[in-house]
Amino acid sequence: MIRDFEDRLINARKDNNYTQDELAQRLGVTPQAVSRWERGMGYPDIELMVSLCQILNCSLDYMLKGENKVEFSERDGLKPSRELLDSIISEPFLLEIGTGLISAAREESGKGFPEIAEIRKRAAASLGLLLPQIRIRDNEDMDKLSYHFLSYDNKLYENTFTAEEEISFLQIYKDLEQVCIRHYGKIINKQLTKRLADNLEEKYPEVIKGVIPEKISLIQFQNILIQIYEKKGTIHNFIKIVELLDEKAGSIRDTKVLAQDILKEI
């Protein structure tokens, strides 16, 4: 239980001249959720709590424990930052933790979950994978020392620490990386596929010009990437994949056949 959280939330919201509706819009939640928090009927999940503190110009310590309130102003308060906008978009990957892991998660949150950034770099460099935002929230209905990974509400993996002294986010990070690699075909979505295509267009515009969506739709491209990844375990040869799509998409319309044909040449 977080003592007097609702009072600090109300005060911080009013100090920043937000209505419940305005705060909800900036967080990407419903006004009813903010209302419940302010009535002491629940709390934001861990990542939302970090975003909440950023929006309300206060520290996590203040919001959770009433200590060390920090006030500051954004350089451009009318324009949400890229980091804030990214935190609003709900990605299809979720780490749920039992209540016994909240303290460890809070400590990692204070550091900004640095290992997740390293996992992203390794996945991109070695396998060509763009990972979604990793959302983290606690679940009171779970065993307090358990954690599991979900994609679109489907459980991909679960584990439980045998004792509190064994709790280690290094183990959670290790499992997270393996789950993302093993189940990437279930995690990738249209938004990630678009980011991959946009990145290629920015760096090598002639490679992708006239291919997506002219010859093949974004969702078809996503399905082809999934099939290639599940067979090869990598989509790092992204440029070659798109060049082969440009060559073959006109004569082969079935995406399964198209993916199989591309697999023969990469």
WOLIN-V42277 format. One record per pair of residues at least 12 apart in sequence whose C-alpha atoms are under 6 Angstrom apart, sorted by sequence separation. I is the first residue (numbers start at 1). J is the second residue. D is the distance in whole Angstrom. If there is no record, write none. Layout:
BEGIN
((I;J;D) (I;J;D))
END
This chain:
BEGIN
((58;70;5) (147;159;6) (58;71;6) (146;159;6) (57;71;5) (146;160;4) (57;72;6) (145;160;6) (145;161;5) (193;222;6) (6;38;4) (6;40;5) (211;246;6) (224;259;5) (94;134;6) (96;136;6) (98;138;6) (91;132;6) (93;134;6) (94;135;5) (95;136;5) (96;137;5) (97;138;5) (98;139;5) (185;226;5) (91;133;6) (94;136;6) (96;138;5) (97;139;6) (12;56;6) (98;142;5) (100;144;5) (98;143;6) (99;144;5) (100;145;5) (98;144;4) (98;145;5) (98;146;5) (97;146;6) (97;147;4) (96;147;6) (96;148;5) (95;148;6) (95;149;5) (94;149;6) (94;150;5) (93;150;6) (93;151;5) (92;151;5) (28;88;5) (92;152;5) (27;88;6) (46;137;5) (45;137;5) (127;234;5) (128;235;5) (127;235;6) (128;236;4) (127;236;5))
END
